[in-house]
Amino acid sequence: MEKEHCVPLSDAAVKLLESLPHKEGNNHIFPAERAVKLSDMALLMVPASDEADILADIYIDERIISDTHRYDSLHIAVTTTNDLEYIFSLNFKHINKIKTKTMTSLINIREGYKPIVIASPMEAIENEEKQYRR
């Protein structure tokens, strides 16, 4: 059995977690339904939309990302509304940080979207190398 991992959360985060729908038989907060890799070309063709603009505004209104960094908020929203699963980013100031990772996933679920995984490119390489060693 894996060692238990405790993550400190604010009262607001706990309240949001408790309000999320839960799938019976799955005790994960953010269960992965599938794993898909995209080609470089697919990443160049992801469209923005009014739906993504609205979700980006929600991230800003919820103070996950500052309104002065709307592009970062839109980046996450476009990924979410296009049903993509990953953002690989070296932007540790606004995107690839614990608060953003946790709260955007919670908001995505609350708003009816799937949570996304935000990771660094190095994490993707590490996971891929581990996969090939098996």
C-alpha positions in Angstrom: 0.0 0.0 0.0 1.2 3.5 -0.8 2.1 5.9 1.9 -0.6 8.4 2.7 0.0 11.9 1.3 -1.5 14.8 3.2 -2.2 18.1 1.5 -3.1 21.2 3.6 -6.1 22.9 2.1 -7.9 26.2 2.9 -11.5 26.1 4.2 -12.6 27.3 0.8 -10.9 24.4 -1.0 -12.4 21.9 1.4 -15.8 23.3 0.9 -15.4 23.2 -2.9 -14.1 19.6 -2.7 -17.1 18.5 -0.6 -19.5 20.0 -3.2 -18.0 18.0 -6.1 -19.9 15.0 -7.5 -18.3 11.7 -6.6 -18.3 8.5 -8.7 -19.3 5.4 -6.8 -16.5 3.0 -6.4 -13.8 5.7 -7.2 -12.2 7.4 -4.2 -10.0 9.7 -6.3 -10.7 13.4 -6.4 -9.5 13.7 -10.0 -9.8 10.3 -11.7 -8.2 9.9 -15.1 -10.5 8.4 -17.7 -8.0 8.1 -20.5 -4.4 9.0 -21.4 -3.8 10.5 -24.8 -0.7 12.0 -26.3 -1.0 14.8 -28.8 1.2 15.5 -31.8 3.0 18.8 -32.0 0.7 19.7 -34.9 -2.4 19.2 -32.7 -1.1 21.6 -30.1 -0.8 24.3 -32.8 -4.5 23.9 -33.7 -6.3 24.3 -30.4 -9.0 27.0 -30.9 -10.1 29.6 -28.4 -13.8 30.2 -27.9 -16.4 32.2 -26.0 -16.7 29.1 -23.7 -12.9 29.3 -22.9 -13.2 33.1 -22.3 -16.0 32.5 -19.8 -14.0 29.8 -18.0 -10.9 32.0 -18.0 -12.9 34.8 -16.4 -14.1 32.3 -13.7 -10.4 31.5 -12.8 -9.8 35.2 -12.5 -12.9 35.9 -10.5 -12.0 33.1 -8.1 -8.5 34.7 -7.8 -6.7 31.6 -9.0 -4.9 33.7 -11.6 -4.5 37.5 -11.6 -6.4 39.5 -14.2 -3.0 41.0 -15.2 -2.1 37.4 -16.4 -5.3 36.7 -18.4 -3.4 34.9 -21.1 -2.3 32.2 -18.6 -5.9 31.9 -17.4 -7.0 31.5 -21.1 -4.3 28.9 -21.7 -5.8 26.7 -19.0 -9.3 27.4 -20.1 -8.6 26.6 -23.8 -7.0 23.3 -22.7 -10.0 22.5 -20.6 -12.8 23.4 -23.0 -11.1 21.5 -25.8 -11.1 18.3 -23.7 -7.4 18.1 -23.6 -5.8 16.4 -20.6 -2.4 18.0 -20.1 -0.6 21.3 -20.0 3.2 21.0 -20.0 4.5 24.3 -18.8 7.7 25.9 -17.4 5.6 28.9 -16.2 6.1 28.2 -12.4 4.9 31.7 -11.5 1.3 31.5 -12.7 0.4 28.1 -14.2 2.6 25.3 -12.9 2.1 25.8 -9.2 0.1 23.9 -6.5 -2.6 26.5 -6.0 -3.3 26.8 -9.8 -3.2 23.0 -10.3 -5.5 22.3 -7.5 -8.0 25.1 -7.8 -8.4 25.0 -11.6 -9.2 21.3 -11.4 -11.8 21.9 -8.7 -13.4 24.7 -10.6 -13.3 22.6 -13.8 -15.3 19.9 -12.1 -17.7 22.3 -10.5 -18.3 23.9 -13.9 -18.9 20.5 -15.6 -15.5 19.9 -17.2 -12.8 17.3 -16.6 -9.8 18.3 -14.5 -6.5 18.7 -16.3 -3.0 17.8 -15.4 -0.5 20.6 -15.3 3.1 19.4 -15.2 6.6 20.4 -16.4 8.0 18.9 -19.5 10.6 17.2 -17.3 7.8 15.4 -15.4 6.6 14.0 -18.8 10.0 12.8 -19.7 10.5 11.2 -16.3 7.2 9.4 -16.5 7.9 8.2 -20.1 11.3 6.9 -19.1 9.8 4.9 -16.2 7.2 3.5 -18.5 9.8 2.1 -20.8 11.8 0.5 -18.0 9.0 -1.8 -17.0 
